Amino acid sequence: MFIFNYDFMVRAFLAGIMTAILASLTGVFVVLRRMSLIGDSLSHAALAGVAAGMLFGFYPFYGALIFSIISAILIEIIRRAFNKYAEVALAVVMSGGMALAVVLISLAKSFNTDLFSYLFGSLVAVSTADIKLISGLGLFIILSLAFLYRELFAITFDEEAARLCGVPVTYVNTYFTVCCAVAIALSARVVGVLLVSALMVIPAAVALQTAKSFKATFIIAICVAIFSVIAGLYSSFIFDLAPGGTIVLISVVILILVLAQKGVKNKWM
């Protein structure tokens, strides 16, 4: 427990646990709606926001938030235009976000350590101001998802039936996508924009393999995400590893073990 003697590790753990909860909560809905690539799409947009912040001199974290939210709204607009080909929206935003990020980075003519920390996460990058922002927005998103739980449940399993029942599908979809965008931007400080989508998808995948009810899926996903973050941050500090990559690798190992255990069980049944 000596690592908690360092203030930056305390901040990293606080931010990591909050982002683990956010990513796993949104990730369950994302996976069930077969939109796993939304994390990659919005994370590329967040990277463009980080690059814009570094180029124009404002806090890159805010740039990631702004660009992610704009991209989330753009995804919903494109999805409505290509109703039968919803994945087009994700591909357009992903490629466009990455292209914009590359252009902005080239204009800045630098690839410094701060940008690297946004790409792959950093233990020392999380500030007290970041903690306040992550906690405030994170709590707001959690309360929003709880308030819209029934609507999201209905839309996730049958969007047309939800529309017929009077659920404002367009507005709920847009709001949920914006929540995903904020969760991804907030997670960038610890996990990194290039790996944050894995923290959304993998815990949800583990939960779907093991849970026996919808609510249990959320609980398992949150537990897997928090364990991965805590174990990943601890390992990255002890062995001087990139925190984002370490967190994701631990979650991947958990998924492989669950799949292996299920495979052995099915073989003997």
C-alpha positions in Angstrom: 0.0 0.0 0.0 3.1 2.2 -0.1 2.0 3.5 -3.5 -0.7 5.6 -1.8 2.0 7.7 -0.3 2.3 9.3 -3.7 -0.3 11.9 -4.4 -0.3 11.2 -8.2 -1.1 7.6 -7.6 -4.1 8.5 -5.4 -5.3 10.7 -8.1 -4.7 8.0 -10.7 -6.7 5.4 -8.7 -9.6 7.8 -8.1 -9.8 8.8 -11.8 -9.3 5.2 -12.9 -12.1 3.8 -10.7 -14.5 6.5 -11.9 -13.7 6.0 -15.5 -13.9 2.2 -15.1 -17.5 2.6 -13.8 -18.4 5.0 -16.6 -16.9 2.9 -19.4 -18.4 -0.4 -18.2 -21.9 1.1 -17.7 -22.0 2.6 -21.2 -20.2 -0.4 -22.6 -23.0 -2.9 -21.8 -25.5 -0.9 -23.8 -22.9 -0.3 -26.6 -22.1 -4.0 -27.0 -25.8 -5.1 -26.9 -26.6 -2.6 -29.6 -23.8 -4.0 -31.7 -22.0 -0.6 -31.8 -18.7 -1.7 -30.3 -16.8 0.5 -32.7 -18.3 3.6 -31.3 -15.6 3.7 -28.7 -12.9 3.7 -31.4 -14.7 6.4 -33.4 -15.2 8.8 -30.5 -11.7 8.1 -29.2 -10.2 9.2 -32.6 -12.3 12.4 -32.3 -11.0 12.9 -28.8 -7.4 12.6 -30.1 -8.2 15.4 -32.6 -9.5 17.5 -29.7 -6.3 16.8 -27.8 -4.2 17.8 -30.8 -6.3 21.0 -31.3 -5.8 22.0 -27.7 -2.0 21.6 -28.0 -2.0 23.5 -31.3 -4.2 26.4 -30.2 -3.0 26.6 -26.6 -6.0 25.5 -24.5 -6.3 22.6 -22.1 -6.3 19.4 -24.3 -8.6 17.6 -21.9 -11.3 20.2 -22.7 -10.6 19.8 -26.4 -11.1 16.0 -26.1 -14.5 16.6 -24.4 -15.7 19.2 -27.0 -14.6 17.2 -30.1 -16.0 13.9 -28.7 -19.4 15.5 -28.0 -19.6 17.1 -31.5 -18.6 13.8 -33.0 -21.3 12.0 -31.0 -24.0 14.3 -32.4 -22.5 13.9 -35.9 -22.7 10.1 -35.5 -26.4 10.3 -34.8 -27.0 12.6 -37.7 -25.2 10.3 -40.1 -27.0 7.2 -38.6 -30.4 8.8 -39.4 -29.2 9.6 -43.0 -28.1 6.0 -43.5 -30.8 4.2 -41.5 -30.1 0.7 -42.8 -26.3 1.1 -42.7 -25.7 2.5 -39.2 -22.0 1.4 -39.2 -21.3 4.0 -41.9 -21.6 6.7 -39.3 -18.9 5.1 -37.1 -16.5 4.6 -40.0 -16.9 8.2 -41.2 -16.3 9.7 -37.7 -13.4 7.3 -37.0 -11.6 8.1 -40.2 -12.4 11.7 -40.1 -11.3 12.1 -36.5 -8.0 10.3 -37.1 -7.4 12.4 -40.3 -8.0 15.6 -38.4 -5.8 14.5 -35.5 -2.9 13.7 -37.9 -3.3 17.1 -39.7 -3.4 19.0 -36.4 -0.4 17.1 -35.0 1.6 17.9 -38.2 0.7 21.6 -37.9 2.0 21.6 -34.4 5.2 19.9 -35.7 5.6 18.0 -32.4 4.9 14.7 -30.8 5.7 15.5 -27.2 5.4 13.6 -24.0 2.1 15.2 -23.1 0.5 13.9 -26.3 1.9 10.5 -25.7 0.3 10.4 -22.3 -3.1 11.1 -23.9 -2.5 8.3 -26.4 -1.6 5.6 -23.9 -2.5 7.0 -20.5 -0.3 8.3 -17.7 0.0 7.9 -14.0 1.3 11.4 -13.3 -0.9 13.3 -15.8 -4.0 13.3 -13.7 -4.4 16.6 -11.8 -6.7 17.6 -9.0 -8.7 19.6 -11.5 -9.1 16.5 -13.7 -10.4 14.6 -10.7 -13.0 17.2 -10.0 -14.1 17.3 -13.7 -14.1 13.5 -14.0 -16.1 13.1 -10.7 -18.6 15.8 -11.5 -19.3 14.7 -15.1 -19.1 11.1 -14.2 -21.7 11.3 -11.5 -24.0 13.2 -13.9 -23.7 10.5 -16.5 -24.3 7.7 -14.0 -27.5 9.5 -12.8 -28.6 10.1 -16.4 -28.2 6.4 -17.3 -30.2 5.4 -14.2 -32.9 7.9 -15.0 -33.1 6.6 -18.7 -32.6 3.0 -17.8 -36.1 1.8 -19.0 -35.9 3.8 -22.2 -32.4 2.5 -23.0 -33.4 -1.0 -22.1 -36.4 -0.8 -24.5 -34.3 0.7 -27.3 -31.4 -1.7 -26.9 -33.6 -4.8 -27.5 -36.2 -3.5 -29.9 -35.9 0.1 -31.2 -39.0 -0.1 -33.4 -41.2 -1.4 -30.5 -39.8 1.3 -28.2 -40.8 3.9 -30.7 -44.3 2.5 -31.0 -44.5 2.6 -27.2 -43.8 6.4 -27.2 -40.1 6.4 -26.3 -38.4 9.4 -27.9 -35.8 7.1 -29.6 -34.0 9.9 -31.5 -33.4 12.0 -28.5 -32.5 9.1 -26.2 -30.1 7.7 -28.8 -28.4 11.1 -29.2 -28.2 11.7 -25.5 -26.7 8.2 -24.9 -24.1 8.7 -27.6 -23.1 12.0 -26.0 -22.8 10.3 -22.7 -20.5 7.7 -24.3 -18.4 10.6 -25.8 -18.0 12.2 -22.4 -17.1 8.9 -20.8 -14.4 8.2 -23.4 -13.0 11.7 -23.1 -12.8 11.4 -19.3 -11.1 8.0 -19.6 -8.4 9.3 -21.8 -6.2 10.6 -19.0 -5.8 7.1 -17.4 -6.3 4.6 -20.2 -5.4 6.7 -23.3 -7.6 7.6 -26.3 -6.3 4.7 -28.4 -7.2 2.0 -25.8 -10.3 3.4 -24.0 -12.8 1.6 -26.3 -11.3 -1.7 -25.0 -12.3 -0.7 -21.4 -15.9 -0.3 -22.7 -16.1 -3.5 -24.7 -14.1 -6.2 -22.9 -15.7 -5.9 -19.4 -19.1 -6.0 -21.0 -18.1 -9.0 -23.1 -17.0 -10.8 -19.9 -20.3 -9.9 -18.2 -22.4 -11.2 -21.1 -20.6 -14.5 -20.9 -21.2 -15.0 -17.2 -24.2 -13.0 -16.1 -27.7 -14.6 -15.7 -29.7 -11.4 -15.7 -29.5 -7.9 -17.3 -28.8 -6.2 -14.0 -26.1 -8.8 -13.1 -24.4 -7.9 -16.4 -23.8 -4.3 -15.2 -22.5 -5.5 -11.9 -20.0 -8.0 -13.4 -18.9 -5.5 -16.0 -18.2 -2.8 -13.4 -16.3 -5.3 -11.2 -14.2 -6.5 -14.1 -13.4 -3.0 -15.2 -12.5 -1.8 -11.7 -10.3 -4.9 -11.1 -8.5 -4.3 -14.4 -7.9 -0.7 -13.6 -6.6 -1.3 -10.1 -4.4 -4.2 -11.1 -3.3 -2.3 -14.2 -2.3 0.9 -12.3 -0.5 -1.1 -9.6 1.4 -3.2 -12.2 2.3 -0.2 -14.3 3.7 1.6 -11.2 5.7 -1.4 -10.0 7.1 -2.4 -13.4 7.1 1.0 -15.1 4.6 0.1 -17.8 2.1 2.1 -19.8 -1.0 2.1 -17.7 -3.5 2.0 -20.6 -1.9 -1.0 -22.2 -1.5 -2.8 -18.8 -5.2 -2.3 -17.9 -6.4 -3.5 -21.3 -4.1 -6.6 -21.2 -5.4 -7.6 -17.8 -9.0 -7.3 -19.0 -8.2 -9.4 -22.1 -6.7 -12.1 -19.9 -9.9 -12.1 -17.8 -11.9 -12.6 -21.0 -9.7 -15.4 -22.2 -9.9 -17.2 -18.9 -13.7 -16.9 -18.8 -14.0 -18.2 -22.4 -11.6 -21.0 -21.6 -13.5 -22.0 -18.5 -16.8 -22.0 -20.4 -15.2 -24.1 -23.1 -14.0 -26.7 -20.7 -17.4 -26.7 -18.9 -19.2 -27.2 -22.2 -16.9 -30.0 -23.2 -17.7 -32.0 -20.2 -21.4 -31.4 -20.2 
